[in-house]
Amino acid sequence: MVKVINFTPFANLRFSNRNAEGKEFGVFMAKTAMDIGANGECRFSSEQEPFVFTDTFHGDLNVSSLRYPSDFVPYKPHSEIILDATAYAPAGKPAAEWPVSIKVSDDLGTFVHHEMVITGPRQWRPVWLKELDDEQKPAWRSFRSLFRKWTLSSPSPIVSLPIRYEHAFGGTIDKGLDDDGNAILEAFERNPIGRGLIDPEFTDHTQPVEAPQILYGGGELLDAYAQQPVEGLGPIPPAWLPRRPLGGTYDEHWMEHVWPNWAKDYDYRFHNSAHTGLQGSRYLEGAIRIELRNLYPDRPDFTIRLPDDQLVAMSLRNDDTELALKMVLDTVFLEIGERDRDDPRVHCIWRTPYDMAATEGLALLRYRPELARQMKPVRLNPDDIACDPALLDPDLDKEEAA
């Protein structure tokens, strides 16, 4: 049995997983929680947080934005930034439109830089040569020759807007009823809960349609029928595009020949749930700066600084040697929305795979940067780690489930 010695106040967990080839590897992870100070400096919270084992939403499942993705994933091939945030109009005064942005940098330079535009509510409004009466509206297609265009109304000024996918481009098209009388709904697979999606054949052309309020930086709404980029700062659910295909193909061939392993086309990037604009191409390293524009209450330009610490897992091996494993910071979650205005926090997930067959124990340690650099710990990839399944602790799954 692999025992864990924790020399930190942080939550930790170990479990086993398989890669697409069916090779077993161990996963060791830790979670840190920090308070964001008034000057942007972060300090480890006196009360740390437990792991979250299931996706949590702002409201009901499938009809509201995903707020926090499950921590319980085996591996992420690069770091990502996720926010529960609110956009605030400059100077706290109502505005029809304003920019927001987040820039994250570390010891290696700029990690991500994402810009968006926020607007007040507005609508696509249909323009007809002759207004249809109540009897004609249900049969509007028959009067299509009288339809002229969609016009976009001016946005109403607002002071804030939650950055959620309900306010981004997307939606679902009602395509009527099937032969059995069941509704036929076609979702925009990149964001089925959004707004602004207009189908030239099925959208009611006699009623206004709410336009998206979160737009790509520099983007404009010019064509009512054009699909827009889905903008946001929160995580993408596993069933949405572009994330879903990365989980692999699960069909009859998989059931008969591959199960219980992951599908052959399974990609570890499936576990990166952040908006693509907030996923880097590498892991975060060293001191981290998060520059926010119009995303922090009463502070139009605000910089958050994370402590320059490194978590290390010491693998106590069965040949009486020790191996220092570098735990990578693969997830940074900012809790800075309106609901957390009085208690803004940062949650970080650190993770490393390990060789279960060669490991008798694990120790979790927190190192200051100068010591961490001297250690030069090993960074592992789960595809390079395999062990005989017969060597697995048969009580491991029961113990972790408990």
N, C-alpha and C positions, 0 to 999 in steps of 0.2 A: 504494500500500500504506500502510495506517495504521500508523505506528510508535508504540511506547509507550516513554516515558521514565519510569522508576520512581525517585522520590526518597525512597522508603520501603523498609523491609525486608520488606514484606508481599507475599504472593502476589497476582498480578493476572492477568486474562484478558479478552480481547475476542472477541466472536463476533457473528454476525448471526442474526436471527430474523424471523418474520413475525407480524403480528397476524391476527385473524379475517378481515379484509378483504384479506389478501394483501400488505399493505404491509410492505416491508422496513425494519428499523431495527437499529442497532447496540446491543450490550450490552457495557458495561464493568463489571467487578466486581473486588473485592478482598476478601481474607480476613485477619483479624487473630486472633491467639491470645494469651491473657493468663493468667497465673498468679494464682490467688486466694490472697492473703496470709492469715496467721492472724487479722488484724484485719478482714478482708473487703475491704481495698483491693486492686485489681487492677493489675498491672503487665504490660506487654508482654513476652512470653516471649522468652528469648534464642534459642530455636529456634521459628521460625514453622511453620505447617502448610500442606501443599498442599491444593488443592481435592479434594473427594470427588465423583466423577462418577457414582456409582450409589448407590441406596439400600442401606444396610447394616443387617443385622438382628442381634438378640442371639443367634440360633441359626439354624435352617434357615428358608428362605423359606416363607412361608404358614403356618407352624406356630409362629412366634415373633414377638415384637413388633419393629416397626421401631425401630431405635436412632437412626440418623442419616440424614436425607433427603439426596438428591443436592443439591449446591450449584449444579448446572448447570441453572438455570432462567432464563427471560428477564426476568421481572418479577413482583413481588409488590405488590399495591395497598395493603398495610399491613404493619406490622411484626408479628413473632410471637416468642414465647418457647418454646423446646423444652428439655426436661430429660432427662438420663439420671440418675435420682435414686433414692435409697432413703429410706424413711420409718423414723425411729428413735423407739422408745418413749421417753417422757420419763424423764429421769434414768438411762437405760440399763437400767431394770428391766422385766422382762416385764409386758406389759399386754394386756388383752383387747380394748381399743379406745382410740383416741386421735385427735385432730384433726391435720391437716397443712394448711398453706396457703402460698401464694406471692403476694406483692404487689409489683408493679413500678410504679415512678413515675419521672417525669422532670421537666424544666423546665415542662412543661405540666400536671402534676398526675398523678393515678393513671392508669396505662395499662391494667393488668389486675389483678384480685384474684380468686384462685381458691382455694376451700376444699374439702377432702375429709375423709372419716373413714376410718381404717384399722382393720380388725379382725383378730383371729386367725382361723385356719381354723375353719369350722363347716359344718354340713350341713343341708339340708332332708331330713327323715326321714319316710317314709310311715307312716301309722298305719292299721291294718286292724282291723276288728271281730274278725276271726279270721285268724290268720297262715296264709298259703298255704304248702303244701308244695312241694317241688322240682318235682313234676310239674305243679302248678297255676300256678306262677309264669310260665312262658312264655305261658300263656293268661289272664293277669291281667284282661284286659278282660271276660272272661266272668264274672268275680266282682266286677265293679265295685260292685255293691250292698253289698259288704262293706268297700269303701274309705271311710275317714272323712275324712282330711285330711293335709296336710303340716305338720310342726312343725319349727321352727328350733332347732337345738341351741345351747348357749352357746359363744361363741368361746374357744378355747384361748389362753392368754397367749403372746405372742411379743415379741422385742426389736427386730425390724426386718422390713421387707418391701420388696423391689424394686418400684418403681412401674412395673409393666408390665401390658399389657392381658390377659395370661394370668390375672391376679388380679382383673380387672374383670368386670362383667356381660357375658354373651354366651355363645357356644358354637355348636354344630352339632347338629341333630336328625337322627337316623337314622330314615328313613321306610321301611325295609325294602328290598326288591329290586324291580327293574322286570321286565318280561316276559323280558328276556334274562339275568336273574340278576345284574345290576349293582346295586351299592348306591345307594340314593337318599338323598343327604345334603342337607339344607336348612340353609344357614348363616345365622346372624344377621348381617345385612350391615353392621352398625355395629361388630361385633367377633366374627368367627367363631372366634377362639381363646380366648374368655373362658369363664366358668363361671356356673352358676346358671340357665341357660335350661331351662325345663321346659314341654313341650308336653302338653296334657291328653289327647291321643290317642296320641302316639307315644313319649313318654318312659316308660321302664320304671318303673311305680309300685310295684315291690317292692324297689327299690334306692335307697339314699341318693344325693343329688346335692350336690356341693360348691357352697357358696354363694359369691358374690363377696366379696372382702375389701377392695375399694376402692369406697367409696360417696360419693354426693353429700353435700356438707356439710349436716348436719341431716336427711339422709334415713334411712329405716328400711326394713327388709325385713318387710313385713306379709303379702304375698300371694305364694305360691310361683309362681303363673302370671303375675304382672304383670311386664312388661318394665321394666327399670331404666335410668337414664341410664348411659352408658359413661363412666367416669371414668379419668383418667390425666394424665400430664404429658409423655408422649412423642409423637412424630409419628404421624399417621394415614396408612396406606398409600394409594396412589392408587386402589385397587380398592374401598376401603371407603366406606360412607356416613358422613357427608354429603359427602365430598370428590368421589367419582366423577362425579356428574352435572355438576359444574362443568367437567369436561374436554371436554364436548360430546358430540354424537350422531354416531356413525360408522356409517352404514348404506349401502345401495346408492346412494341419492341422493348421499351424500357421495362415494362412490367414483367415480361417473360425472360429477358436476358441480362438486365443490368441491376434491377432492384436487389438489395436495398441501397446500392451505391447511388451517388449523384449521377445525373445524366452525363453522357460523354461531352456535351457542349456546355456543361456547367462552368461558370466563370466566377472566380472569387469577387470580382467587381460587383456582383449581385448584392453583396453585403454593404457596399457603399451606398447609402440611401440619400445623401445630400443632393440638393439641386446641382446639376452638372457645373454651374458657374462657381460652386463652392467646393468642388473636388479638385485637389491638386494632383500633380503627376508624380509626387514623391511623398515622403513622410516629413512632418515638421521636425525641426532640429533647433535646440537651444532656446534662446530668449524669443518670446512670441509677442508681437504687437498687433492689436486689432484696432484699426482706425474706422470709426463710424461717422457717417454723415447723415444727420437728421433721423437717427435711429435710437437716440437716447433722450429721455425727458429733460427739457430745459438746457440741453447741451448740444447745439447743432453740430459741433465738431468735438468728438470725444474719443480718446484713445485708451484702450484697455491693455494692461501689461500683465502677462502671466509669469509666475516665478520660474527662474531658469534652473529647474531641478530635473533630475533623471531618475526614473524608477528602474531598478535592476533586479532580475530574478537570478539568484544563485542556484544552479542545478547541482545538487549533491548526488554524485553518481555512484553506481554500484562497484566501481573500481577504486573507490576511496579518493577520487579526485573531485575538484569543483570546477564548474564552468559558469562564467558570468554571462547571462543572456540579456541582451539589450531589449527592454520592453519599449515598443514604439507607441507614441502618442497618435492613435489613429482617428480619434473622434474628439472634437471640441464642441460642446453644446452651450450656447449662450441663452440664459433665461432672463431676458431683458424687456419682455412685453409689458403692456399696461398692467396686467395682473400681478407682475413682480416688481412694480415701480419702487416699492419700499424695501425690497429684498432681492436685488439683482445678483445673480450667481453664474458661475461657470462650472460645468461638469466635464471632466476629462476621462476618457477610457484609454488605458494602457494595455498592451497585449503582446504576447509572444507565444509561438509554438515551441514545443519541447519534445524530446525523444523519450517516450514513456518507458521503453525497454531498458534504457541506460540510466534512468533517474529513480533514485530512492527517496529524495526529498527536494523541496523547493523552499527558498527563503526569499522574502520580499524586502527590499531595502530601498531607502531613499538616499540618493547621493547628491551632494552639491556639485555644480558643474565642473569645478576643477578636479574633483575626485573621479567623477564619471569619465572625464577625458583621459585620466591616467589609467583607468581600468581597461579601456578599449574592449568592451563586452562584445560578444558574438551576436550578430543578427541572423536569425534563421528564417527559412521559407518552408512552409509545411510540405511542399512537394518534394523536398529533399530529406524529409524525416519519415521513417517507416519503422514499424515494429511488428513482430509476430502477434496476431490477435490472441494467440494462446497465452501470451504474457500479460494480457490485460487483467487488471484486478476485477474479478467477477462481481464484487460488491460496489464498484465505483459508481455505476449508474444509480443504484439504490441509494447510496450515500448522498450523491449530489441532489437527487430528487427530494430527499428528506430535508 
